[in-house]
Amino acid sequence: MNLESIISGLKRGDQKALESLYNLFKEKVYNTTLSYVQNQQDAEEITQDVFIEVFNSIDKFKSEANISTWIYRITVNKSLDFIRYTKRKKRFSIVKSIFNLQSGELEIDQPDFIHPGIEIELKERSAILFKAIDQLPENQKTSFILSKIEGLSYAEISEIMKTSVSSVESLLFRAKHNLRKYLNDKYNELF
């Protein structure tokens, strides 16, 4: 099934078309989401949400655009929405109960994230890098993930982010600068 027939099938509500689209893009969507949320279970859930959104809003897709760009845009938005929701939820829980009543310990857990696919000896470095990426402002984080992790071109990223290529270049420059500073500070803390 080619993309045109998949899209027309989706517009008719064909479940097989959705299954075909899912099989084509599930790994890209999952990996992009995982780079944002840094939790496999959450990434799987968001991946499903992305494809439900694609199916439910296929009528909004403009055929002159590239479907992969549209899917990436939905993926980025769903990932960022999840992060915002999680941060709001954490803030509320902190206000509600900052300390464990029995032990008096602070109850905020920062999960360590290790991206699958990174070799065992690189796991610690990977965790530090993804923690640094997570510190970036949203636009810098998005441009960095799409460029350096997903390998998209500046033109594709500008289309996904609805900005100019020069803005993407600027965001990537600032992201790299901020990552260098964060990682340098982290390195200096360790030694």
N, C-alpha and C positions, 0 to 999 in steps of 0.2 A: 504494500500500500504506500503510495507516495504522499508527500505532505499535503498537496492540493486535495486529494481524495479524503485524507484524514480530516482536514479542516471542514470540507463540505459534509462529511459524515458527522462531525461534532455538531455542526449547525442543524443537522436533522435529529440530533439527540441519540446518535448511534453509540452504544456502549463499546462496541468493538473498535471504533475509531479512537475512543478515549484510551482503551487498552493499548492500541498501537502507538499512540502519542506518548503514553506513559512509558512504554518499553524503549522508545527512542530517547527520551529526555530524563528518565528517573535518576540516572547516575549523576548527571550534571546538576540537576536540581538538588539532590541530596548533598552532594559535595559542597555546593555553594552555601546551602543552608547550614551544613555542619561547620563551615568556616566561620559563620556568624554566631551560632548558638553554642557551639563547642560541647554538645551533648548528643550522643547518637539517638537516644529515644526521642528527644525533642525534634531533632532533625528529621526523623522518620515521620513524625506526626505532621510537621510543617510541610514536608514533601507531599503528603496526602492532601493537605489543605490547598496546596498550590494547584494540584490537578483538579480538585473539586472546583476551585475558583475558575480555572481555565474552562472547564466544562460548562459552568453556570454563566460565564460571561463571554463566551465565544462570539456572541453577536456584536460585542464591542470591538472585536479584533478587526483591524483594517487590513485588507488583503495586500495592500501595497507595502506593508511592513513585513519584516521577517518574523516568523512565528517564534523562533528561538529567542530573539530579542524581547518579544512580548512576554514569553515565559520567564526569562531572566528577570525582567522588571517586576513581575508578580512575585517571584521568589525573593528578590531583595526586599520588596515591600512587606511580605509576610514575615520574613526573618526580622526585619527592623521592628515591626509591630509586636512580635513576640518578645523581643528584647525590652521594648518600652513597657509592655504589660508586666513582664517579670520584674523590672526595676520598680514599677509602681507597687506591685505586690510585696516586694521586699521592704520598701519604705513603710508601707502600711503595717507589715508584721513587726518591723523595728519599733514603730510607735506603740503598737499594741503590747509587745513583750520583748524588751531588749535583752533581758537576762533570763536564764533558766532559773525558775523559782527554787528548785531543789539544790542545785550546785552553785548558783550565783555566777556561772560561766556565761560569757557572751555567746549567743546562739546564732551567729551568722557564719554559714559555711561558704567558703569559696572553693568550688569544685576545681580540682586539677584537670586540665584538659590535655589529652594526648590524641592527636589526629591519627586515625588508622592509616596505615601505609607508610608511616615513618619508621625507619629501621630502629631496632631496639636501642642501639647506642645513641640515637639522636632524639630519643623521647624527651629527655630533660630539656634539651635546647628547643625542641618543638613546643613544649609547654610554656617556656619563657617567651618564645616568639608569639604564640597565639595570645598570651596574656598581654603582650605589648600591642598587638593588633587590636585587641579589645579596648585598649585605652584611647585609640584614635577617635576623633570626631566622626560622626556617621558618614559624611561624604568622603572623607579620606579613607575610612575603613572600606567603604563600598568600592571605591576606585582601586584600592590596593588589592582587595580580594579578587575582583574581577580581572585585574591585569596580571598579578603575580601568581595567584593560585589557580584561577580558571583559565588563564592564558588568552584572554580576549584582546582584540585590538583596541586602540584608542577610539576608533570610529564606532565600534560596537558598544563600547562603554559609554560613549557620549550619547548614543541613541537610547541605551537602557536608562541612563541617569537624566535624560532630557536636558543635556547641557552641551556646550561646545567642546571640540577636541582640545582646544587650548586650555579650557577649564579643567579637563581631565588631566592634562599634563601638569598643570599647576597643583591640582589635588595630590597627584602622585608624588610630585617633588616635595610637598609639605609632609605627606605621609612618611616618605623615606627619611626626611629630616627628623621628624618626631620619633620615628622608630629608632633611628641611630642614637638620638639623645636618651630615650628610655632604656635601650639596651646597654648603652655605655654606662649610664647611672647604675643599672642593675649589676653589670660586670664589676664596677667599682665597689658596690656594696659587698659582693661576694669575696673580693680580694682586698 
